[in-house]
Amino acid sequence: MKDPIKVPTMAEFAATGEVPEVLFWVGCMGSFDDRARKISKAFVRILTAAKVKFAVLGQEESCTGDPARRAGNEFLFQMQALQNVTVLNGYGVKRIVTACPHCFNTIKNEYPALGGQYEVMHHTQFINALLKEGRITVDGGSFKGKRITFHDPCYLGRGNGEYEAPREVLLKLDAALVEMKRSKEKGLCCGAGGAQMWKEAEPGKKEVNVERTEEAIGTEATIIAAGCPFCNTMLNDGVKHFNKEGDVVVKDVAELIAEAGDL
């Protein structure tokens, strides 16, 4: 059994006068969704193994407001965002890393207009930097030679132009990285973005996540790598739709690295 995870808060750092290297923004899914919490734990294990001095806001973290803005409730977005900016600025936060592209996009591109200026990184970018700096090392482990396909999250890829970091990380596994027909700039949404996660699907011939999972399964990959907790949920549902749970698994990039490195 792994050692218990110790996750310090910004309040604890502030009490000692210390400043963490980075704030880990956990996000709603990473905090409350049972599946996504495994992603959060995997990333914390990576941070711990790399001896990164990090902290979370804990009870002081609120939703970024992304779902509210996408759903058209600008008033609620500004309320949530301003509350977070006040807390972040109060602690003098400079660098933020998050495993959620929705949080990443909102804090990076939309908080500056509300007084929140931070260096924001997606966790695949941060993991890639740790690997390049030699702060963590991994070998192929159980993933060596396996076929892995990566699903580009909309807000990481087309929204912010980041396609290479997650792929560079996955290549460290010595796996065969195979691309779907629609990838990178032409990637297909998992169906959860734009607050669609929180509403019933509109009438149509096929669910978006079923269409996307079909493409992933078509690559003959045994692992679908994701970089977003929302994508993870939608793709998992897609795998279940095709009754492929025994053949294909959906895992976040952080989970794959933590497992390969036995972190």
N, C-alpha and C positions, 0 to 999 in steps of 0.2 A: 504493500500500500504506500502511495506517495505521502510525503510529509504534508501536514496541513498548510494550506495557503495563507500567507499573511498579506493582507492588503491594507496599507496605511491610508488614512484620509488626509486631505489638505488641512483640516483643522488640527490634526495631530502634528503635522509638519510645522504649522504656524505657531503652535504652542511651544515648540522647541527652537523657533527662529530659523529653522532649516528651509531650504527651497528644493523641491524635487526637480529632477532632470526633465520630467514630462508629466503631464496630467493625463491619465487614462480616462477618457469619456466613455462610460459603459453603454449608455443609451437604454431606452425602454425595453427593447427586445433582449438585450444582453443582461438586463437586470431581472426581468420578470418571466420571460419565456423559458420553459424548462430546457428545450433543445438549444436555444441561443446561449443559455448560461454556461453550457459546456464549452462554447467558443470563448467566452470571457475567461473561463478558468484556464483554458489552453494558452491563451495569450498572456495571462498573468504568469503562468509557469515559464513562458519564454522570457518575459521581462525579468523574472527572478533569476533564471539561469544566466542571463546576460549581465546580471548585477546592475540593472538599470534602477536608479533611484526614482521611483514613481509613486503617484498617489491618485486616489479617486475622490470625488466630492461626497460620495455616500448619500446620506439623506438630503444633502443640499443640492443634489443634481435633479433637475426637472426635465421633462421632454423639451427638445429643442424648438418644437413648434412646427416642424416640417409637415406632419400630417394635417395640421390645422390650416396652414397656408395652401397646401396642395388641394385641400377640400374647399377652399374659398373663404375660410374664416380668418381674415387678415387681423381682426381685432384680437382674437385669441392667440394668434401667432406672436403678435407684438408683446402681449402680456407675458407669454412664456419666455420669449427671447430676452426681453429686458430684465426679467428676473434672473435669468442665467448670466447675462452680461454683468449685472451688478455683483453677483457672487464671484464670478471669475476675476473681475477687475479688483474686487476687494482683496483677493488673495494674490494679486499681481501675477496671474498666470500668463506665461509667454508661449509655451509649447503644449499642444494638445495632440493626442493620438486616439483614434477610435476605430473600432472594428465594424462600424456601420457607415456605409457610403452616404446615407441620407443625413446623418449627423455631420459627417465630414463636409458635405456640400453646403449645408446650412450654416455651420459655424464658420467655414472658410470664406464663403462668398456672400452670405446674407447678414451675418452679424456685424461686419465692419460698418454698415450704414446705421447701426444702432449703438455704435461706440465700442464694439468688441473687435479689437485687432490682435489676432493671434497667428502663430505659425501652426498650421493644422496638417497632420499627416494621417493617411489611411494606414491601418495596421500592416498591410502587405508592403507598403513603402518602408515602414519602420523596421519590419522583420528583414527586408532586403538589405537595409543599411547595416543592421546588426550582423548579418552574415558576411557582408563585404568588409566590415571592420574586424571580423574575426571574434566578435564578442560571443557568438554562439556558432557551433559547428554541427552539421548533420551528415549522415550518410544515407544511402538509399533505404536501408533497413528493409522492412517488409514491403516497401513500395517499389523496390528496385525492379525495373523491367516492366512494371504494370502500365497499362494504358490509362492515362488521366486526361480528361478534357476540362478546360476552364470556362466557366460561364461569366462573361463580363457584366458586372453590375452597371446599370444605366448611369448612376450618379458618379461612379468612379471612372468609367470609360468615356462614353460620349459626353457626359456632363463635365468632366474635368481632364479628359485627355490622357488618363493613366491606363496604359495597357501592358506595359513591359514589366513593372515591378512584380505583380503576382506571378507572371510567367517565369521570371528569373528565379524567384523563390522556388517554384515547383520543379524547375530543372535541377535544383540541388538534390532532389530525391532520386536522381538517376532513373527517372521514369520516362516512358514514352509519352510525350505531350502531344496530343492530337487535337486538332481544331474542328469545331463544328462548321457547317457550311456558312452560317451567319455568325461571325465573330469580330472582335475588335470594333472598328468604326461601323460595321454593319450588324453588330450583335442585336439579338432580339431580347426584349424585356421579358422578365419572368412572369409579369402580370400583376405584381404587387405595388409598383410605384404609383405616384400620383394619388395616394390615399386609397387606391383600389383594394388594398389589403382589408380595409374595414367595411366593405360593402359587398352585397351579393353581386354575382356576375350578371352582366346584361345579356339578353338573348343573343345567341350566335351558334355557329356550327361546332366550334371547338374552343375549349378553355385555352388561354394563352400559355399557361404553365404546362399543359399537356402537349401543346405544339413544340414548346422549347425542350421539354424532356425527351420527346420523340427524336429531336435532332441530336441530343446528347447521347441517347442510347444507340442511335445510328452510327456513331463513331466507333462502336464496340469497346468503348472505355468501360472499365469496371469501377472507376471512381470519377464522380463529377465533383470538381473542386469549385467552391463558391467563395466569395469575399464579402458576403452580405447576409445578415440573419434572415432578412425577408426572402431573398433569393433561395436560401437554404430551405426554408419552409415550403415555398412553392415548388421547388424541384423535388423535395422529398414526397410531397403530395403527388407529383407527376409520376415518380417511380412506383408509388403504391397503385396509381391508376393502371399502370401496365403490369402489375403483379411481378415486379422485378426486384423486390427487396432482397432476395437471396443472391442476385447477380450483380447489382449496382448499388453503391453507397454514395451518399452525398456528404461531403465533409468540407469544412472551412479550411482555408490555407493554413491558418494557425494551428488547427487540430492536426493536420498532416505533419507539420514541422515539429510540433511538440511530441507526436508519436514517434516520428523517425529519429528524433534526437533523444528519446527516452527522458524527456524533461518533466 
